[in-house]
Amino acid sequence: MLKPTERADHATLPYCTHTPRTQPEGRRDSEAFLIGLGDRVRAQRKARGLSRRVLSGISGVSERYLAQLEAGSGNISIVLLRDIAMSLGVTLEDFVCETRSLPDGHSGRRQRIALVGLRGAGKSTLGFSLARALDMPFMELNDEIERSSGLPVSEIFNLYGQEGYRRLEADAIETIAASHKCVVLAVAGGIVGGGDAYNCLLRDFHTVWLKASAEEHMNRVLAQGDLRPMEGNPAAMLQLRKLLDERNADYARSHYSLNTSGRAPDMAHDSLVALVRQQILAGQGHSL
């Protein structure tokens, strides 16, 4: 037995296989555990037909905290997790006992790839060509939102506001993830603007941030024939730079990034295909 003043030497603990979170492998293991924990909480909640709002009222845990927990980004205290378990009629062990391993998040995200970035980043163009190169389906998130709601996006905003749209956005991501093991998904640039959607995307998809300068974003939009960003607004470029600065930190949470500034579409396509094949699909049994 160790005396109070003695320190344990890891070499004397042959049964300890845990890697500290200060090391990359330990961080990945912790992230995988939180993703699995969130999956188990969400499964128990949905099995009982409860919304997060209802569960929040029962457990006393905020709806936002529940959303973060289910997205795999909430490092919840053991007491709050126990409150949630009791509210759902399960034991704490049902949540914390690990039944599967996600060492790097790849198994949970399968071969689902999402492209993020501001409008004009090339998400639709590059997403379509990437999907064709990999023989995967290509989807636009807004198309799925409109299909499931029966309303155009503009009408959703008019009727339900941004908060309503964000809820549908998160639901659409979960629907696509549940029905597709492999897919290339292009998402709207404002997905980082709040709500659960971006956390769900990071949990269920390998995300690639398509980066470009503010000038290139604007020029690409104008080249598509959309003159609205500049019409009657001499400060449009300044506003775009500000928006990009505000969102950069959130976009940077993506798992990968590709700078498309100064690259022709075919060069950007080749770089994106190489990134996905070498860093995402390698070792997953995908036929290249």
ABEGO torsion letter per residue (X at the ends): XBBAABBBBAAABAABABBBAABAAAAAAAAAAAAAAAAAAAAAAAAAGBBAAAAAAAAGBBAAAAAAAAAGABBBBAAAAAAAAAAAGBBAAAAABBABBBAAGAAAAEABBBBBEBBGAGAAAAAAAAAAAAGBBBBBAAAAAAAAAGBBAAAAAAAAEAAAAAAAAAAAAAAAAAABABBBBBBBAAAAAEEAAAAAAAAABBBBBBBBBAAAAAAAAAAAGBAAAABGBAAAAAAAAAAAAAAAAAAAABABBBBABGBBAAAAAAAAAAAAAAAAABGAGBBX
